[in-house]
Amino acid sequence: MAMSLIQACRSLALSTWLLSFCFVHLLCLDFTVAEKEEWYTAFVNITYLDPATSEIKTEKTECGRYGEHSLKQDARGVVVMPYLLHERQACDPNTKFAIPANASSWVALITKGNCTYRDKIRHAATQNASAVVIFNVGSSNANETITMPHQGAGDIVAIMIPEPKGREIVALLERNITVTMHITIGTQFRYANARDRNQRRLGDAAKKAISKLQVRTIRKGDKETESDFDNCAVCIEGYKPNDVVRVLPCRHLFHKICVDPWLLDHRTCPMCKMNILKALGIPPNADCMDDIPPDYEVSIGGPPTNAVTGASDITVNESSLALDSALHMVALPQVFPDTDSLGLAGESLNLDSNDQQPMASSDSSSTSLILPGEAGLSDVELSSDYAQEEVKS
């Protein structure tokens, strides 16, 4: 009886620990994933000669997604994979790519997994790849793509494509068919509520800071009750016995009911403008920055600094879904002929569209799309915001 009771207690303790572990990691995920304010889709145009029909085939779909630190510009070249099958993830710095001798530019096709995106992209960039294409594998959604973080990989075009498209290109290359790829900018997505989310996070950080500040009660005979002592700078009233005051790290004190709302909104001392978040060492973002798995790195970049041209503009809102009349297609296959990719005039093009789920696209730069989602700002952006708030105060 005693043994069974002990086993039951151990089982309960283990279950509780697992639930707590999962909850903490979910919190961490909320503060680390999808922190960018905007992202871009990519049109992927592949062209190859079909050996069965001797016809040139061209397929163009908006299935790609630019990396967070990628150059937002066009790129083209012959698609190349690593020589060896076990090196297709390009995690080894010495990975050799099967670059054709006559290729003036080439695009590296790499499988996701086993190392960071930065390492994969850097290994291809050091061999003068004009672009890097990583195709997703092992995801529950085969057509899923993400905005890859790869800071420090160099100035290069890097995109992710879904697994079906990647395997389609791999199958062509394994049949020794030369595939040319042309990458162009698709649609720009912007999170409309990112600023609101930033303010909510700063408010949460302020609450955490306020809870750590000293609180004391004024007693009869304390120096604060003397007539020559400074009044509360918020209400301009003197201190009386039994008043509850808040003491800030700068040693200024105020009535608790007066200063708490101020600190929640401004996060600075009303007198000397000292920032309580900095003084207490509390980051404006969450402190869930623990274990980061391969193929994921913390987002610390700002908005893209390189020029972006040719992208439609879409605004994404966290709470609602609305489509303008200018947006005619959503999640429908799109096939576009691109005769100049091979520079062949007079040749008949057999258009073939086999992609599973290409991204939605729009021909109008004024298109507005509101989608459910959630996005925040990176640590650097948040730090900049509350620094500006301090100056304004």
PyMOL commands that set and color helices and strands:
alter all, ss='L'
color gray80, all
select helices_A, chain A and resi 2-32+85-87+117-125+163-174+194-212+223-225+256-266+276-280+339-341+379-392
alter helices_A, ss='H'
color red, helices_A
select strands_A, chain A and resi 38-50+55-66+75-80+106-111+131-135+157-161+179-191+214-217+244-247+253-255+312-316+322-323+349-351+369-370
alter strands_A, ss='S'
color yellow, strands_A
deselect
rebuild
show_as cartoon
